[in-house]
Amino acid sequence: MEDSAQNWLHALSAPMAALNGASYTAPQYYEGKDETDLERWWGIANRAQLLDMLGMADTGHATELSGAYWQYQRCLPSQWQALLDTLTPRQRILHEYAARTYPDCGPGGTRAWDLGRMGFLLRAGVKKGFVTLDESLYLHYRLALRARHYYNRWRSYQAGYLFGKALWNVGDSSDDALAANLERQGSEHWNRCIQLNLRMGALDLFASLPWDLDIPEPPRPDTLEEDCWS
């Protein structure tokens, strides 16, 4: 696979790299010392646990709002308001969040939050020897198929990641505090760091990686378990 195609795949986790000071495109996430603690933060200590976690690409946090984004783009204004009137206070706040963020992230909603983190896990897994580079590229390609299904450009993908992170940040909020806490996420320190670092350090990279760049499908490595997510 050509370097540009590999860079495209690894850039799926660029927002996490922007937060952690890692490489946007290195196959092993960190080019130098391994600074990831997958066991502490993810409960991942071996290959099997990492591969099992990849299922979050389809069943992760984004599923909480996938229905709201799906309905928002299909409802007339009167239908959307009628839907809001039937919801619990918490669900109404979440649906209104989907409506506010839809213009930037599109129908993909917050799915990039899960896709980007799974890309990070694969790159960190290469660093730790849990997966090979060939395995990572193949599984990254499967992430890319989903990203391109839900989004039509890097900007909407990155927006979806940030909106997903914001929602995750306030997931433990009470019903009474949820709306206010969501509003504050635009000025939250680490969210701003991601945006600033991407803007200052990755504009040229993404300009060189068109969203529709041709990426040949890698062969499925024989070393991947038959029941492995893909």
N, C-alpha and C positions, 0 to 999 in steps of 0.2 A: 504494500500500500504506500502511495506517495506521501511525502511529509505533509503536504497541504491537507490531505484527507485525514491523516492522523491528528493533525492540529485541530481540525474542525471537530472531530469526535471528542478530543480532550477538552476543548473549549466549552463543552456542555457544562462542565463544573467550574468555569471561570469565575462565577460570582463567589464561590467558596474560596477559590484561590485569592481573589481580591480581598477577602476578609482576613485570610490567614497568612498573607505574605508568601504564598507558594507560587509555583510557575503556572502560567495559564495553559501551557501546552505540553509540559514534560510528561512522559508516560508514567512516571513515578510520583507525580504531584510535587514533592519536594526534590529539587535537584541535588541538594546536599544532605545534611543530617535529617534523619527521619524524625519529625516532630509530631507525628500523629499518635494518639493513644486510643486506638479503636476499642480496646477492652474496657477502658474507663467510661467512654462516652457512648459507645454503641453496644457493649456487651459482646464484642467480636474478638475471639482469641484464636480462631483457626479458619481454614478454608471453608468448611461446611457451613459455619455460621455466617460467613460473608456471603456466600452464594445464596443462602436462604434469605438473607436480608434484601436481596435484589428484587424480590417480589413487591417491595414497597413502590417500585416504579408504577405499578398498576393499582395497588391497594393501599397506598400511603395516605398522608394527611390531606392531600388534594381532593380525595373523594368526599370530604365533608361539604365542599362547595361545588362540586361538579354539576350537581343537579340545578343549583341556583344559576350558574352560568348558562347551562343548557336552556333553562326556561326563559331567562332574561332576553336572550337573542331571538326567541320565538314568540314572545308575548307582545300584543298590542299594549300601549300604555294603560288602557283601562283594565286589561286582563292582568297586567303585572300588579297594579294597585289592588285589584280584587284578591290576587294571590297573597300579597303582603298582609291583607286584612285577616287572613285565615291563620297566620303563623303565630307561634309563641313569641314573646318579646325577644328572646335570644336568636331564634331563627330569623326573625325579621331584621335584626341588626346584621346578621351574616348575609342575608339576601341583599340588603341595601349596600353592603360592602362590595358584593359581586357587581351590582349595578354601577357603582362609582368607578370600579377598577376595570370594568369591561372595555372601555375605549382604549386603554393602553395595552392590556394583555390579550384581548380577544377571547374567542371561545375556549382557548386552552386554559383560561383561568390560572389557577395556582399550581398546575401540574408540573411546571418547571422546577418548583421547589423540591419535589420528589425526584425528578429525573436528574437534576444537577447534583443532588446528594448521592445518588447511586453512582453517578460518574466519578465522584470523589472517592467513594468506597473502592471502586475498581482500581483507580490509580494508586490509592493507598495500599491496596492489596497487592499490586505489582511490587511496590516498594518492600513490603514485608514478605514477599515470596509466597503469598497465598494463591495467587493466580499468575499465569504467564502473560507475557505481552500479547501473544496471539489470542489467548482466551479473553483478555481485556478488550482487545480491538473488536472481536466478534460480538461481545456483549455490549460494548459501546455502540456498535452499529445498530443493535436492537433498540437501544435507548434513542438513537437518532431517528429511527423510523417513527417512534412515538412523538418525539419533539416536532418533527416535520408534519405529522398528522395534525397536531394541535396548534401549531404556530406557523407564521409565514415570514418571520424575520427575526434576527437576533434581538432587536429592541423589544419586541413583544415577549419573547422568551425570557429575557432578563427581567422585564417587568413582572412576569408571572412568578419568577423566582422570588423577587423582593416582596411581592404581595403575599406569597405563601409564607415567607419568613416572618413577615409582620403578623400574620394570623397565628403562626406558631408561637411567637413571642407572648401573645396575650391569651393563649388557649386556656390558662388557668384562671382567667378573670371571672369574677361573678357576673351575673346577668346585669346588675346595676352598673358595673364599672366597664363592661366590655366595649361599649360604643366610644367612651372617652379614651380608653386605652388604645383602641384602634386608631383614633384620630391623632394620637401622639406619635405613632410609629414613623411618620414622615420626618420627624426631627430626631428620632432615636439615633444615638451615636454610631452604633455599628452598622445600621442600615445606611447612614450617610457615608460611612467609610467605604462600604462596598461600591456605592454609586460614584464617589469621588475617585477611587482607585481604578475602576473600570474606565472612567472618563479620561483620567490622566495617563493611564498605562496601557490601555488595550484598544484604543480607537483604531490605530493603524492595523493591529492584528485582525480585528473584525472586518475592517475594510478589505483586507486581503483574503477573507474567507466568506465568499458569498453564501447566503443561506441555502441556495439551491446548488451548491458545489457538487459536482459528480463524485460520489463516494462508492466505489465498487464493494459489493457485499463480500466480506471475507468468508472463506470456508469455515464451517463449524469444526473446531478442533476436536479430534478424537478423545482428547483428555477430559473434556467436559462430561460430567455425569449426565445420564440420560434424562433425569428428572430436573435438571438445572433450569432455572427461569431463563426464558429468552422470548 
